[in-house]
Amino acid sequence: MKCTETHFAGYDCLRLENDALALWITQSVGPRIIGLALQGGDNLFASLPGITIPCPGKGDYQLRGGHRLWYAPEDPPRTYLPDDAPVALAETDRGIRVTQPPEAQTGIQKSLTITLPGQEARVVVDHVLHNLGDQPVELAPWAITQLKPGGVAVLPQATNAVDEYNVLPNRHIVLWPYTPITSPYITWGDRYVFVKATMQSGALKIGFPNPVGWLGYAIEDTLFVKRAAYQPDATYFDRQSSSECYCNAHFVELETLGPRTTLAPGESAAHRETWTLYAKVSCPPDETAMHALAQKLGLTTKEKEP
């Protein structure tokens, strides 16, 4: 693991890398992982200079691109609070911890710990929300990765029966009001749902409980996969969605959420994602081919902890 100061995508950053990949972590704003690439390859994350979301009474939230930590439920006055202040960085075992100043309005402090466990194309990102205020806050960690358009998002679906007679429903899909169910950019499959990130206008969003535990994005000959644990007995926001995918003309987002919780003052909530990059992988939006690829890559088995 190597860490160096650099300038990337218009920001003062730390470049964290191993033999297989590199990440760029912002210092001047954030916390944000603004770039991710295989060594010698292009940045897979979206770069979104100038694209903002208005935060009522607090100015604009800069999307920037890359990977960020929010907390559910989505509520513009607190979700879109700007993250324009410098962050504190501390070296950890095989990685970096990035900590935002506490939000004055909520008392919540966000931190990311980015770890490279070895020399393979694998990253562990630990997201933590600390309640440093004097009031309890109901929330859930919400990890959002913005990827550049042009590829295909892969959303695996649960297929196992939930009762011995195979008569009870085993899954549900959540749609946001701006999502056309007949969108030509969505391919509805039994085992996988595919979202083509080639929209010219409009937007769509899909959510679902995800016991399969991973989401993917294929672009050119690279497959980005992120995993997050699903707790079947927990309560999730967004109608029990633990995974979500948002897409518009500028980017596609792969999102995972932790369980709904109430943080008392002094308490924290943590949420872990594991990212893996697969090079020279062809991933057409076809269920049979995708399932064969998932089996080949070991995505149908539970990943070991680092």
C-alpha positions in Angstrom: 0.0 0.0 0.0 1.3 3.5 -1.0 -0.1 6.9 -0.1 0.9 10.2 -1.7 -0.4 13.7 -1.9 -1.6 14.8 -5.3 -4.1 16.9 -7.2 -7.0 15.1 -9.0 -10.2 16.2 -10.6 -9.7 19.8 -9.2 -9.1 18.7 -5.6 -6.2 18.3 -3.2 -6.2 14.6 -2.7 -4.4 11.6 -1.3 -3.7 8.8 -3.8 -4.0 5.5 -2.1 -2.8 2.6 -4.2 -1.6 -1.0 -4.4 -0.3 -3.1 -7.3 -3.8 -3.4 -8.8 -5.7 -0.2 -8.3 -5.6 3.4 -7.2 -8.1 5.6 -5.3 -8.1 9.4 -4.9 -9.5 10.7 -1.6 -10.3 14.4 -1.2 -8.6 16.5 1.5 -10.1 19.9 0.9 -13.7 18.8 1.0 -15.6 15.6 1.8 -15.4 13.0 3.0 -15.3 11.8 -0.6 -13.5 9.2 -2.7 -13.3 11.1 -5.9 -11.6 8.6 -8.2 -11.1 4.8 -8.6 -9.1 3.1 -11.4 -7.2 0.0 -12.2 -3.5 0.7 -12.5 -3.0 2.3 -15.9 -6.7 2.6 -16.5 -9.3 5.3 -16.5 -11.3 6.7 -13.6 -14.5 4.7 -13.3 -16.2 7.3 -11.1 -18.3 10.1 -12.5 -16.8 13.6 -12.5 -19.5 16.2 -11.9 -18.0 19.7 -11.5 -20.7 22.3 -11.2 -23.6 20.0 -10.7 -25.4 20.9 -7.5 -28.5 20.2 -5.5 -30.1 23.0 -3.5 -30.2 22.6 0.3 -33.1 24.6 1.7 -31.6 27.6 3.6 -28.0 26.3 3.4 -26.9 26.9 -0.2 -26.0 24.2 -2.6 -24.7 20.7 -2.2 -21.9 19.9 -4.7 -22.4 16.4 -6.2 -18.7 16.3 -7.3 -18.9 12.6 -8.3 -17.2 9.6 -6.7 -18.2 7.9 -3.5 -19.9 9.6 -0.6 -21.6 8.9 2.7 -25.2 10.2 3.3 -27.8 9.0 5.8 -31.3 8.0 5.2 -34.1 8.9 5.0 -33.6 11.5 2.2 -34.7 14.8 3.5 -33.3 17.9 1.6 -32.7 20.2 4.6 -30.4 17.7 6.3 -29.4 15.3 3.5 -28.1 18.0 1.2 -26.0 19.9 3.8 -22.9 21.1 2.0 -19.6 19.1 2.7 -17.3 21.9 1.5 -15.0 22.0 4.6 -11.5 20.3 4.8 -11.5 16.9 6.3 -9.2 15.3 8.9 -7.1 12.4 7.7 -5.3 9.7 9.7 -3.3 6.8 8.6 -4.6 3.4 9.6 -3.4 -0.2 9.1 -3.3 -0.5 5.3 -5.4 2.6 4.7 -6.7 6.0 5.5 -9.5 7.4 7.8 -11.2 10.5 6.6 -13.4 12.5 9.1 -15.7 15.4 8.4 -16.4 18.2 10.9 -19.7 17.6 12.8 -22.7 19.0 11.1 -23.8 22.0 13.2 -27.4 21.5 12.3 -27.6 17.8 13.3 -24.6 16.9 15.4 -23.8 14.0 13.0 -20.2 13.5 12.0 -19.3 11.3 9.0 -16.2 9.3 8.5 -14.8 6.9 5.9 -12.0 4.4 6.5 -10.6 3.1 3.2 -8.5 0.0 3.4 -6.5 -2.0 0.8 -6.3 -5.5 2.4 -3.7 -6.8 0.0 -2.3 -6.3 -3.5 -5.4 -7.4 -5.4 -8.1 -5.1 -6.9 -10.1 -5.0 -3.7 -11.1 -2.2 -1.3 -12.9 -2.2 2.0 -14.8 1.0 2.9 -16.1 1.4 6.4 -18.7 4.1 6.8 -19.4 5.5 10.3 -22.0 8.0 11.5 -21.3 9.5 15.0 -23.9 11.4 16.9 -22.0 14.2 18.6 -25.1 16.3 19.3 -27.4 16.4 22.3 -30.5 14.8 20.7 -31.2 11.3 19.4 -31.3 11.0 15.6 -33.1 8.4 13.5 -31.2 7.4 10.5 -29.4 4.7 8.5 -25.9 4.8 6.9 -26.3 5.3 3.1 -23.3 4.6 0.9 -23.5 6.1 -2.6 -21.1 5.5 -5.5 -21.5 7.7 -8.6 -20.1 6.0 -11.7 -19.6 7.5 -15.2 -22.4 6.7 -17.7 -22.1 4.4 -20.7 -22.2 1.1 -18.9 -24.8 -1.3 -17.5 -25.8 -1.7 -13.8 -26.5 -5.2 -12.6 -29.0 -5.7 -9.8 -29.2 -9.3 -8.6 -32.5 -10.5 -7.3 -33.4 -13.1 -4.7 -34.9 -16.3 -6.2 -35.1 -18.7 -3.3 -38.4 -19.8 -2.0 -39.3 -18.6 1.5 -41.7 -21.4 2.5 -41.8 -25.1 2.0 -44.7 -25.0 -0.4 -43.3 -22.2 -2.6 -46.5 -20.2 -2.5 -45.4 -17.0 -0.6 -43.8 -14.0 -2.3 -40.0 -13.9 -2.1 -39.1 -10.4 -3.3 -40.3 -6.9 -4.0 -39.2 -4.0 -6.1 -39.4 -0.4 -5.0 -39.9 2.4 -7.6 -39.6 6.2 -7.2 -42.3 8.4 -8.7 -40.1 9.6 -11.6 -39.3 6.1 -12.7 -41.2 4.9 -15.8 -41.9 1.2 -15.3 -41.7 0.8 -19.1 -38.4 2.6 -19.4 -36.3 1.2 -22.3 -33.3 1.6 -20.1 -34.5 -1.1 -17.7 -34.4 -4.8 -18.5 -36.5 -6.7 -16.0 -35.2 -10.2 -15.5 -36.1 -13.0 -13.1 -32.6 -13.3 -11.6 -31.1 -9.9 -12.6 -32.4 -6.4 -13.4 -30.2 -4.4 -15.7 -30.1 -0.6 -16.0 -28.5 0.8 -19.1 -26.7 4.1 -18.2 -27.2 5.7 -21.6 -30.1 8.0 -20.7 -30.3 11.3 -22.5 -32.9 12.9 -20.2 -35.0 12.1 -17.2 -34.1 9.8 -14.3 -35.1 6.5 -12.7 -34.5 4.8 -9.4 -35.0 1.2 -8.3 -34.7 -0.2 -4.8 -35.0 -3.7 -3.2 -34.0 -5.8 -0.3 -30.8 -7.5 -1.3 -30.0 -10.8 0.4 -27.7 -11.7 -2.5 -25.5 -8.9 -1.2 -23.9 -7.3 -4.2 -24.4 -4.7 -7.0 -22.4 -4.4 -10.2 -21.6 -2.0 -12.9 -20.0 -3.0 -16.2 -18.4 -0.5 -18.4 -16.1 -1.2 -21.4 -14.2 -4.3 -20.2 -14.3 -3.7 -16.4 -16.8 -4.9 -13.9 -17.1 -2.9 -10.6 -18.8 -4.9 -7.8 -19.6 -3.7 -4.3 -20.9 -5.9 -1.5 -22.7 -5.0 1.7 -24.3 -7.3 4.3 -28.1 -7.6 4.4 -29.8 -8.2 7.7 -33.1 -10.0 7.0 -34.6 -9.3 10.5 -33.7 -5.6 10.4 -35.9 -2.6 9.3 -34.7 -0.5 6.3 -35.9 2.8 5.0 -37.3 3.2 1.5 -39.8 0.3 1.9 -37.2 -2.1 3.1 -34.6 -1.3 0.4 -31.0 -2.3 1.3 -29.8 -1.7 -2.2 -30.7 1.0 -4.7 -29.8 2.2 -8.2 -30.3 5.8 -9.5 -29.6 6.8 -13.1 -29.8 10.0 -15.1 -28.0 11.4 -18.1 -24.9 12.4 -16.1 -24.2 9.4 -13.9 -25.4 6.1 -12.4 -25.4 5.5 -8.7 -25.0 2.1 -6.9 -26.3 2.6 -3.3 -26.4 0.4 -0.2 -28.0 1.2 3.1 -27.6 -0.1 6.6 -30.5 -0.9 8.9 -32.7 1.9 10.3 -31.6 2.9 13.8 -31.9 5.7 16.4 -28.5 7.1 17.5 -28.5 8.4 21.0 -26.0 11.2 21.8 -22.5 9.6 21.8 -23.5 6.5 19.7 -22.3 5.5 16.3 -23.6 3.4 13.4 -21.3 1.6 11.0 -21.8 0.2 7.5 -19.2 -1.8 5.5 -18.8 -2.1 1.7 -16.3 -4.3 -0.1 -15.4 -3.3 -3.6 -13.8 -5.5 -6.3 -12.7 -4.6 -9.8 -12.6 -7.3 -12.5 -10.6 -6.5 -15.6 -11.2 -7.8 -19.1 -14.7 -8.9 -18.3 -17.5 -8.9 -20.9 -20.9 -8.4 -19.3 -23.8 -8.2 -21.7 -27.3 -7.5 -20.2 -28.3 -11.1 -20.6 -29.5 -13.2 -17.6 -27.9 -16.5 -18.7 -24.5 -14.9 -19.5 -24.6 -12.8 -16.3 -25.3 -15.7 -14.1 -22.5 -17.8 -15.7 -20.1 -14.8 -15.1 -21.3 -14.4 -11.5 -20.6 -18.1 -10.8 -17.2 -17.8 -12.5 -16.3 -14.8 -10.4 -17.5 -16.3 -7.1 -20.3 -13.7 -6.7 -22.8 -16.5 -5.9 -20.9 -17.3 -2.7 -20.5 -15.3 0.4 -17.3 -13.3 0.5 -14.8 -13.8 3.4 -14.0 -10.9 5.7 -10.6 -9.2 5.0 
